[in-house]
Amino acid sequence: MLRFHKKYFILTILVFLIEIIIAMYIDDAIIRPYFGDTLVVFLLYYGVKTFFNLPVLKTALFVLLFCYFVEIMQYFKVIYFLGLQESKLARIVIGSSFSWMDILAYTLGFLLIVWLENTSSFRKFLDVKND
């Protein structure tokens, strides 16, 4: 169950770098809020798959539910209850405002991961068997 998967690690780093580029250099109404939220699902998924040999659907569903949980925390303004509203890092990681569009972006990320992981060429690239 526990292992280090080099290609998932590389994908994690790649998606992380894309997220940083989006956060630092793109300030628009589509890519930053929606593409960034879709990519965060990939980032978390690849991060988990780097270290754990878990089934695709279970891992993707766990990540999706985690993203939903964070979004629900935003709905209830948890960042204010924790006294972290002045922390830029906390506002980036936890977020500060609930959005149904974020829920949709996370769901799209989940669906894309499940689809991608079930394509034979991607699985061949990753050199993974059925998990």
N, C-alpha and C positions, 0 to 999 in steps of 0.2 A: 504494500500500500504506500509506504513512504519511499520516495526516490527523487532523484534529480534528473529532470528531462531538459537537456540542453536546448532543443529547438523551441520548446514552450518558453524557456527563460529568455531566449533571444526575442521571441515575439512579445513577451512582457516588456522588455526594455524598449523595443521599437514603438509599441503603443504608448508607453510612458513618455517617450521623447516627443511623439506626435501630440500628446496631451499638453506637454509643456509648451511646445510651439504654439498650439492653439491658444493657451492661456496667456502667453506673453505677447503674441503678435497679431492675433485676430480678435477684432471687436465688432462683430456683426450680429445680425438677427437670426442667422440660420446655423452656420458652422459651429460657432462657439457654444451656443446653448443646446442644440439638438445633436449635432454630430459628436460633440464632446461627450454628451451624456450617453450616446450609443456606444462610443468607444470605451467609456469607463467600465461597461459590462465586459468587454473584451479584456481590458486590463486586469480586472479582478479574476476573470475566468482563467486567463493564461497564467496568472500568478499562482492560483490554486493548483492548476494542472502541472506547473513546474515541479512541485514538491509532492503531490499526491496522485496516485494512480486510481482515480475514481471514475465511475461511469460518466459519460458526457452529459446525459440528460439530468442526472442527479446534481452534478456540479453546476451546470448552467442554471438549473432551477434554484439551487442554493444561492448563487450569485444574484439572480433576479430578485429573490425574496429579500436578500440583504439590501439591495438597491431600493426596493419598495420601503423597507424599514427605515432607511435613512431619509427617504422622502417624507414618510409619515412623521418622523422626528421634526422635519422642517415645518410641517403643518402645525404641529403643537409648539413650535418656537422653542425647542429644547435648548438651542444655543443660548437663549436668554436666561433660561432656568439654571444653566451651568455657569452663567456669568462670563461667557466667552464671546459676546457680541463685538467686542473691540479687537479680537484676535483675527487677523487676516487669514492665517492658516486654518483656523477653526471654521471661518466662514467659507473657505474654499472646500475643505474636506467634508464638513457637516452640511454646509449650505444654510441659507437663511430664509428661503421662501419656497413654499410648496407650489408645484405646477403639475397639472394633469398631462401637459406635453412632455414633462420629464418622465412620467410613468410610461407614456407611449414610447419615448426614445429608449428606455430601458427594455421594454418589451420587444422592440424591434431588434435591439442588440442580442437579446436572448434567442429570438427566432433565427437571426443570421448565424449565430454560433452553432445552433443545433443543425441548421442546414449545411453550413460549411464543414462541420465535423463529420457529417455523414456523406460528404462527397469523397469518392475514392482517391482522387488526385491529391486532396489535402491530407488525407490519412497516410497516403504513400509518402508525401513530403515530410510529414512528421515521423514517419516510420513507426506508427502505432498499429496495434492489432485491435480486435474488438475489446472494448472496455466498458 
